[in-house]
Amino acid sequence: MKNKFFIHKSSFIDQKAQIGDGTKIWHFSHISKGAKIGKRCILGQNVFVGENVVIGDDVKIQNNVSVYENIIIENDVFCGPSVVFTNVKTPRSFISRKSEFMKTLICKGASIGANSTIICGTKIGSYSFIAAGAVLTKDCKAHSLMIGVPAIQKGWVSHAGEVLGKDLKCPRENKKYKIEKGFLTYEK
C-alpha cells in the first residue's frame, strides 16, 4: 500500500511513528518513535519531533524547530522558523532530568512567531498569537497577543489572526468581539 504522505529522502522516520494523510515532511527532519502527526501537516527543513509527541491536523511547523517529548500541538497551529520549545525548567548537563519533562500545550489555531521561545509547562490558548522573538514563561489566554521578553499580553487577536483595536471588531472576519470576565468572546 502506497503512503498517502510525502517524506523527503533526507529525512528519517523511526518505526512506530504515525503520519497522517496529506502530510509533507521536508529535508533533514527526524520523527521519533511513538510520535503522532495529523493530516495535512507541513514540517519544514530540519524539524525534530520527539518521542510520543502529538501534533494535530493542518499544523505548519517551519524550518529549524524541535518539538520535544510532552509537547502537544492541537489542530491548525502555526510554528514559525526557529521556534524553541524547552522541556525542563532548570537543565544541567551532568544531571539527568528526564523524569522532570513538563507538559506544554499549544491549543487550536495558535500562532507562534519566528525565534520565539516557549518555556515548558505552559499552555498557549486557542487562537493566541506569540510575537516573533517573544519568550513565553507562563500560560496565555485564548486570543491573547503576547509580546516581549518575558512575554506579556499587549492586546487581543481575532480568530483570523488580526490584532483587534479598541472596538474589538475584526476587519477580516467582520465579527465583533467582547471581553467577559477577562476573556475574549464573540459578540452575538
Phi, psi and omega in degrees: 000131183281139177297145178254031176218168182245132174231121178298144185298341179274353181270157181237127180243117178293154174298149179074010168276143181248131182231127184283159179303141176081358180283145178237129179239118188268192191309140167058030178265159179225124177248119186277163181302143178081352178290144178236116180246129185286193182278149171058031177274158173232120176248119184287191181294139173061045175260132175250131176239117185285175181300137174061017173291145176242124178237126184286194180278152173059035179267140175242121177242114184283181185302147169064046178240135174248123180250106188273166177309144181078015174255132176242126178244116181282181183300151170064024180272145175244126174244114181290174181302138174061028171297141180245125171252139173253166179230352177224138182288321185229074184287148170221136182295332185263004178234122178288127181233025181301330179286350182256007177306134183251144180287136174235132183240123175253111187278163185315131171077002180290153175236133180240118185288163181306141176061019174284155175240129180247110180285138185301155179087006182258162175237125176261117185294158180305137175059017175282167182227118176261116185294155178305134177079359181289156174239107183271117183249354181212167180302151172230148183288160173302142177067011181278148174257114184249127185223143168103183181229107351291158183292136174230156181285126181244006180161200183230151174235149180281174175305325181276000177089010179275136175291129183270138175276191182299331180283351179056032179251132180272120180291333181283318182268342187058039178246148178255138177248168173215161179255123177235121178053038176084005180237146179275131178223163175289142172272133183264000000 
